[in-house]
Structure formats: C-alpha cells, structure tokens
Amino acid sequence: MKADVAIVIVSYNSKDHIGECLDSVFTQRKSVNQQVIVVDNKPGDGTAEYVRENYPEVQLVQPGENLGFAKGVNLGVKHADAEFVLLLNPDTVILDSAVDTIVEFARKNPGHGLYGGRTLRPDGSLEPSSCWGLPTLWSMTLFAFGLTTIAPRNRFLDPESLGSWQRNTVREVGVITGCFLLSPLEVWNQLGGLDERYFMYGEDADLAMRAHRAGYRPVICPEAKLVHEVGGCSDTPVHKTKLLYKGKASLVRTHWTGLDQRLGLFFLATGTGLRAAISKIRSTPGRNDSAGRWQTLWQEREDWLQGYGASNAA
C-alpha cells in the first residue's frame, strides 16, 4: 500500500544519534502511514548494523560510499512510494507528532511545494536554522562589510536570518533547510530533486530557488516541532565551513549571471577576507577560536570560489 509519507534519512557518523531519531519517528506517529528509508553514507561506522538489528521495519540503502547529501537523498527518494517525501536529519528528534502535523498542514495548504517546521535546541530554545531568506546581492553586500556579524539576526543588516522571528507563526520563507523538509513527491519529481553537484550545503537553497522560479512559495508550519542538535553528525569546523562556502559559491554561479555573478563571488571573498583579518588580530596564542577557520577559508578561496561546478538546475 502506498504510504502517506516517505521519511528519508541520510546517515553519516550517525550511530550515536540515529536511534533516538528513529525512536521518535515511530513513537510520535499518530495515524500517518510512514515509509522510513535510511541511506548509509559512511560504511563501516556501525550505523547500518545498528539500524538493521534494532529497526527491521526501516528500509536500509547502502551505496557503499559517501555520496554526499544531495546524491544520498535522491537515492533514498528513488525508493519512496508515498504521497509526500520528508527529508530528516539523523540528529533530530520528532516532537508532538510533527510528521502527522506537517502532512496534515500540507494537505490543507496545497501549492506551497516545500514545507518546514520549527526546530528547537535540546534545551527547548529556538534553533532558527530550519529556514532562511533567499540570498541576494544586498545580503551578500552586508556580509562583505561584516554587518551580518556585527548585527546578527537583525532583519535589516542580516536579512537572510529572517530577523528575530521565532518561527512560531505560519509564514512563507525563502529557503527551508534539509534537516526537516516536506514536499509532495509529485512536486519533488517536477523540480528534479536535489542538484547532485552539491556535495553538501547549498543544495536546499538551490532547491528553494528553483521552487520559487516554478511558482511555489515554501512555508513554515510552526506546530510541526522537533529538536535539532545542529552539527551532531558533522565533520571538523574548518572542513564544514569550506563546504558551506563552496555551496554558497555554487549558488551564485548557478543562479546568477554577468555582473551579478561577479559581484556575488567578490562579496563572498571580501567577507571571508575581512573576517580572517579581524580574527587574526583578535586571536590569542593557544586559544581555540575561529581565527584558524577563517584564515584557512581565505587562503583556500581559489578552490571554494569555484563551487561544485556548473549545475543542470539553472
């Protein structure tokens, strides 16, 4: 029988987190018919064996290598037989039947294409990274001059953060992140899924930009709540930051052309160079701070500014 929703979880270094995630997926279910798919993106870390032994109802997909997030998600979705597909991070915990809630919300509010929820930190405070504003030349200009760092979460000087909005009202947004993202499978297929040229980071923003171009308006359902331990399964901070900015550069190269593209890349480089200089001045010998991360990013800018390559999504 066709499921209501196929939940796709891409696993990487997730053995210590995925049990709690899957427990919440099953215990918080009310009436929605779920298909749960786990794509094991790091063979040998014990996650696949753990899932197979403890959750026989989960459909385990083992590509045998780290495909990256976008390709791993698309592989999982290929196994989906459901009305909706839900991307879920392994370092999340579902609260208050959030999967049932967001499926019901999407059925009552069709046409948005992409749906997200309200993510919280383990202490119950807001984790705002469930959604963002779309990147623009203006937001990148503010980044280049350091204003997004000076005034974080200011709706004028840090517009991609969406200001101080607590994600507690229904609202159309620019980008819904892949930690908890629902889409009708028909819409997902229409948009072509995630662009597989994005190894990690930026692929959800790319999907959102294509969704907007197709006439959809991604929306947040505040009653769909979950805990997200951001970075629980991530790599080292330096490597993570480089991938993040490689994704940002890919967005600029994919979706902008001409002068806009050149300015966007210039602003990304300028912003990282400014932060590298400031962090070097402020750093203290022996102190573990962000200086090394920003300086490495600046030194390796010629690499990450190339992005992941030209995309078929443009």
N, C-alpha and C positions, 0 to 999 in steps of 0.2 A: 504494500500500500504506500502511496506517495506521502511523504512526511509534510508537516506544516513548515518546518524549518530545518535546514541542514547547518549544523554548527561546525565550522572549520577552524581547527586549532593547529597552528604551525609551531612545532616544538623545537627548541634549541637550548641546550643546557637547562632543561626544564624538569628534571626528575624531582627536585625538591619543591616544586610549585604545582605541578600538573595534577597531583592527587587532590589537593584542596579545590582546585578549579573544577575538575570533573565531578567531585562530590557535590559541589554547589549546583552544577548544571543539572544533575539528576535529582537532588533533594529539593531544589527550588521549583521544579517543574510542577505545574498545576494540571493543565489539560492539553497543552500543545504537544503535538506529536513530533518528536525530535529524532533526527539522524545526526549522530556525533561522529566526526571524522578527525583523526589526529594524523598529521603529516610529520614524521620524524625526520627533522632536518640535521640532526647530529648523531649519526650512527655510532654506537659504542659507548654512549654516556649512560646507558641503563634505562633510558626513558621508555623505549619500545618494550623491553621486557617487563617493566613495571606496569605499563598500560595493559599489555596482553594478559598478565597474570591477575590484575585486580579489576579490570573493566572489560570483560569479554564482549560486552554489547557495543563497544567502541569499534569503529572501522579504522584499522591502523594501516596507513600508507607509508611504505618505506622506500624512498627513492635511492637510498644507499649513498647519498652525498648531501652536502649542504647546498640546496638550490637557491638560497636567498628567500626573502619573504614573499615577494610577488610571485615568483615561479612556484613556490611551495603552496601558496594559497590557490593559485589557478589549478594546480594538480589536484588539490583537495576538492575544489568545486567540480571538477570533472566527474567525481564520484557521487555528486549530490543528486538526489531525486526528491525534490521538495519545492514548495511554493516560494519560499524565501531561502536566502543564504545569509548566515551570520558569521562574520569574522570575529574571533575571540582570542585574546592573548592568553597564554598558559599561566601568566602571573596575575590573573584576575579571579575574583570570587563573586558569583552572582548573588544579589540581594533581592528579597521581596518579589520573587518570581519575575525577574526582569525580562527574561526571554518571552514569557507569555505576554507581559505588558507591552513590549515593543512590537511584537507580532500583531497584537490587537490594535495598537495605535496605527500601525502601517495600513492595516485593512480599513480602518475608519478614516484614514487620511491618505488616500492614494495620490499618486502623481509626484511625490517628492523625490522618488528614486533612491535616495540614500537616507538612512535613519540612524541616529545615535542616541546615547543615553547620558546619564550623569555619573561620572566616575568620582570616587572618594578615595582618600588615603586610608591606610589601616587604622589611623586614629579617628576616622569619621569626618575629617575636614575635607573640603573640596579639593579634588585633583583636577585642575582645569584643562588638562591636555586632551580631553575627549573630543575637542573641536577647536577650530581656529578660523580666523578670517583668511580670505584669499590673499596670496602675496601680490603686491602691486609695486610699481616703481616708487610710489610715495613711501610705502612701508620699508622698502629697501634703502631709500634715501635716509630715512630716520635711523636705520640700522648702521649705515655707513658713518653717520656723525655721532654714534654712540648714544642717541637719545632713547632707544629702546631699553638700554641698560640703565641709564640714569633714571628713567621713569617707567619701570616695568608695570604692565597691566594698566597703563593709562590709555584710555580709549583714543586719545589724540596722538600721543607720542609713541604708542606701542599698539597700533590698530589690529595687527594680526592676533593679539592676545584676547581681543573682544572685551577689553577693559575689565571692570570689576564685576561684570555679570556673573552670577553664581550658578548658572546652568540650571536654574530652578523654575524656569518658565519655558513654554513651547516657543521655539524661535528658529527661524531659518538662518543657516550659517554658511560660511564659505566651504570649510573642509571638515569632514568627520574622520577621525583617525581610525586606523585599522584595529585598535585594541577591542572595539565593540562597534561593529558596523553592520547594519542590516540592509539588504537590498532584495527586492523581488528577483528571483532567478532570471525571469524574462528580461528585466532591465539590465541586470548584470551581463547577460549574454549580448544584449544590444550594445552596451558600452564596450564590450570586448574584454571584460575583466581587468585585472591589473596589468600594467605595462611591464613585461618581464625583463626589460632592460634595466629597471631599477632593482638593484640587488637588495637594498634595504634603505628605508627612509625616502620620503618623497613620493612613493607610489600611491599613497592615499590622497595626497594633494593633487597629483596628476589625474586620478580617477575623478575627483570632485570637479576639477576644471573641465574635464570632458563632459561630466554630467550637466554642469551649468550650460555648457555650449549646446547640449542636446535639449535644453529646456527644463531640466529638473532643478529643484531647489532643496538641497539637503536640509534636514530639520532635526532638532533635538527634542526627544521625549524625556522630560525631567523625572517622570515616575519610574523609568527604567534605570535602576541604580545598581552599581557594582563597585567593589573595591579593586583598585588597580595599583599594584606595587611597582611603580614605574622603574624600569631598568632591572627588574628582578632577574631577568634571564639575559641581560645584555653583556656585551664584550667590554673591553677596557675603555675608560673615558676618552682617551685620545683617539682610539680606533672608531669609537661610536661617533665622536664629533666629526671626524673626517668623512665618514659615510653620510652623516647628516648634511654636511655642506656639499658633498658630491651630489646628493639628491636635490638640494636647492639649485645648484648649478644646472642640473639636468632639466629642472622645471623651466628655468629661464631659456635654455637652449631649445627646449621642445615647444614651448607655447608662445614665445616672443620672437620677433624678427627685427632685423635692421638696427636702428638706433636704440630702441627699447632693449633689445638683447644685449647690445654692447654696454649700455648704461647699467643694466641689471648685474652683469658679471663684474663690472667695475665697482659697483657699490658693495657687492659681496666681498670682493678682495679688499677694498678700503676698510670695511667694517672689521674684518678679521685682523688686518694690519694694525689698526688703531688699538684693538683690544690686546694684541700681542705686545705692543709697545708699552701700554699702560700697565699690564700685568707684570712685565719685566721690571718696570720701575718700582712697583709696589711689592714685589716678591721679597721674601726674607730667606736667606740661606738655610737649607734644611727644612723649610716649611713646605708642607704639601698643599699647594694651591693651584689655581688654574693657569699659572704662568706657562708651564710646560705645554699644556694642551693648546693654548692659543699660539704660542711660538711655533710649535710643530705644524699647526694648521697653516700659519703664514709661510713657513719655509717650504711646505709642500703644496702651495697654492697652484702651481703649474699643473699638478696632477689632478686635484679635485675640481678645478675650474673647468676641466674638460667634460665633467659629468660622466654619466654612464653611456654616453653615445647617443646618436640621433634616434628618436623614437618613432614608431609607427603610429603613435596616437595623435600626432599633430594634424 
